Amino acid sequence: MGEDVLGLWSLVKGLRITGAFFFSKQVTVHYPRACVDNLATFRGPIELVPHPEDLSRPLCIACLSCVSNCPTGAISVVKKKTLKPVDAAPDENKTVHKIPKGPAKFTYDYTLCCQCGLCAENCPKRAIRFSGNPYCASINKKDFELDLLEKIRVNMG
């Protein structure tokens, strides 16, 4: 008898919780009739932050910390080749132009990304951020292999 009462009490408690959610306001958004408005914390595919002085190039210095911290291997970076300095003494009238550090190629496979945020957290220049694009959809897997350098040039150009 005691087990029956305990089981009935458990059922009543469960039905009370279910009933409270049944009569509360609906949370589901029926897309495309309605769109969500809380995208501030949405983690979409990563993107590169543009350099403040030159918006066509990223802030990234190709230190490869994002590649080494990515647990799934979704990020691939190739560094720019830098010119070796000439052994001759620099002329006082000539200015030596330093080639800015950066990636020659920066690819990102969104299908492998687990949205952990380790790439953005460990970037010393804060050159990686999550995009707020919730409309990233396709039936072709190749569409999610992104060239982030090309994306920054297209967005800023």
C-alpha positions as CSV (number, residue, x, y, z in Angstrom):
1,M,0.0,0.0,0.0
2,G,2.8,2.4,0.9
3,E,4.5,1.9,-2.5
4,D,1.2,2.6,-4.3
5,V,0.8,5.9,-2.5
6,L,4.4,6.8,-3.2
7,G,3.9,6.0,-6.9
8,L,0.7,8.0,-7.1
9,W,2.4,11.0,-5.4
10,S,5.2,10.8,-7.9
11,L,2.6,10.7,-10.8
12,V,0.9,13.8,-9.3
13,K,4.1,15.7,-9.1
14,G,5.0,14.8,-12.7
15,L,1.6,15.9,-13.9
16,R,1.9,19.2,-12.0
17,I,5.2,20.0,-13.8
18,T,3.8,18.9,-17.2
19,G,0.6,21.0,-16.6
20,A,2.6,24.1,-15.7
21,F,4.5,23.9,-19.0
22,F,1.3,23.0,-20.9
23,F,-0.4,26.2,-19.8
24,S,2.6,28.5,-20.0
25,K,3.5,30.7,-23.0
26,Q,4.8,28.9,-26.1
27,V,8.5,29.2,-26.6
28,T,8.8,27.6,-30.1
29,V,9.2,29.9,-33.0
30,H,7.5,28.8,-36.2
31,Y,10.0,29.8,-38.8
32,P,9.5,31.4,-41.4
33,R,6.3,33.0,-40.1
34,A,8.2,34.4,-37.2
35,C,11.9,35.0,-36.5
36,V,13.8,34.9,-33.3
37,D,15.0,38.1,-31.8
38,N,17.7,36.9,-29.3
39,L,20.6,36.4,-31.6
40,A,23.1,38.2,-29.4
41,T,24.5,35.0,-28.0
42,F,24.0,32.8,-31.1
43,R,27.2,31.0,-32.2
44,G,27.2,30.7,-35.9
45,P,30.2,29.9,-38.1
46,I,33.4,31.6,-37.1
47,E,34.6,34.7,-39.0
48,L,37.8,36.8,-39.0
49,V,37.8,40.2,-37.5
50,P,38.9,42.9,-40.0
51,H,42.0,45.0,-39.3
52,P,41.0,48.5,-38.1
53,E,43.4,50.2,-40.4
54,D,42.8,48.1,-43.5
55,L,39.3,46.5,-43.6
56,S,40.2,44.2,-46.5
57,R,42.7,42.2,-44.4
58,P,42.2,40.3,-41.2
59,L,43.5,41.2,-37.8
60,C,45.0,37.6,-37.7
61,I,48.8,37.3,-37.4
62,A,48.8,33.6,-38.3
63,C,50.2,32.4,-35.0
64,L,48.3,29.1,-35.4
65,S,47.0,29.0,-31.9
66,C,43.5,28.5,-33.3
67,V,44.7,25.5,-35.2
68,S,46.5,23.9,-32.3
69,N,43.5,24.5,-29.9
70,C,40.8,23.2,-32.2
71,P,39.8,19.7,-31.0
72,T,38.2,18.7,-34.2
73,G,40.7,20.1,-36.8
74,A,38.1,22.3,-38.4
75,I,40.6,25.2,-39.0
76,S,43.5,25.2,-41.4
77,V,45.9,28.2,-41.7
78,V,48.8,28.7,-44.1
79,K,51.2,31.5,-43.1
80,K,52.3,34.2,-45.6
81,K,55.9,33.8,-46.8
82,T,58.0,36.6,-45.4
83,L,61.0,38.0,-47.3
84,K,64.4,37.6,-45.6
85,P,66.1,40.8,-44.7
86,V,69.1,41.9,-46.9
87,D,72.5,41.8,-45.2
88,A,73.5,45.2,-46.5
89,A,73.2,48.2,-44.2
90,P,69.9,50.1,-44.8
91,D,70.3,53.4,-46.5
92,E,69.1,56.4,-44.4
93,N,67.1,57.8,-47.3
94,K,65.2,54.5,-47.9
95,T,62.5,53.2,-45.6
96,V,62.4,49.5,-44.9
97,H,58.9,48.2,-45.5
98,K,57.9,45.4,-43.2
99,I,55.5,42.9,-44.6
100,P,52.6,42.5,-42.1
101,K,52.1,39.1,-40.6
102,G,49.1,37.2,-41.6
103,P,47.6,34.2,-43.2
104,A,48.0,33.3,-46.9
105,K,45.1,30.9,-46.6
106,F,42.6,30.5,-43.8
107,T,40.0,27.7,-44.3
108,Y,37.3,26.5,-41.9
109,D,35.1,23.4,-42.2
110,Y,31.9,24.2,-40.4
111,T,30.8,20.6,-40.6
112,L,33.7,19.6,-38.3
113,C,33.2,22.5,-35.8
114,C,31.8,21.6,-32.4
115,Q,31.2,25.3,-31.5
116,C,33.4,25.0,-28.4
117,G,34.9,28.5,-28.8
118,L,38.5,27.5,-28.0
119,C,39.7,29.1,-31.2
120,A,38.2,32.5,-30.3
121,E,39.3,32.3,-26.6
122,N,42.9,31.5,-27.3
123,C,43.5,34.0,-30.1
124,P,46.0,36.5,-28.8
125,K,44.8,39.3,-31.2
126,R,41.1,38.5,-30.8
127,A,40.9,38.0,-34.5
128,I,38.3,35.3,-34.5
129,R,34.6,35.7,-33.5
130,F,31.4,33.8,-34.0
131,S,29.1,35.2,-36.6
132,G,25.5,35.9,-35.8
133,N,24.3,34.3,-39.0
134,P,21.5,31.8,-38.2
135,Y,20.6,31.3,-41.8
136,C,23.6,29.1,-42.8
137,A,21.9,26.2,-44.5
138,S,22.6,24.0,-47.5
139,I,22.1,20.5,-48.8
140,N,25.7,20.4,-50.1
141,K,28.4,19.6,-47.6
142,K,31.0,21.5,-49.7
143,D,29.2,24.8,-49.0
144,F,30.3,24.6,-45.4
145,E,34.0,24.5,-46.3
146,L,34.6,28.2,-46.0
147,D,37.6,30.4,-47.1
148,L,37.5,33.0,-44.4
149,L,40.0,35.3,-46.2
150,E,37.8,35.4,-49.3
151,K,34.8,36.1,-47.1
152,I,36.4,39.1,-45.4
153,R,37.4,40.5,-48.8
154,V,33.9,40.1,-50.2
155,N,32.3,41.6,-47.1
156,M,34.6,44.6,-47.1
157,G,35.1,45.1,-50.8
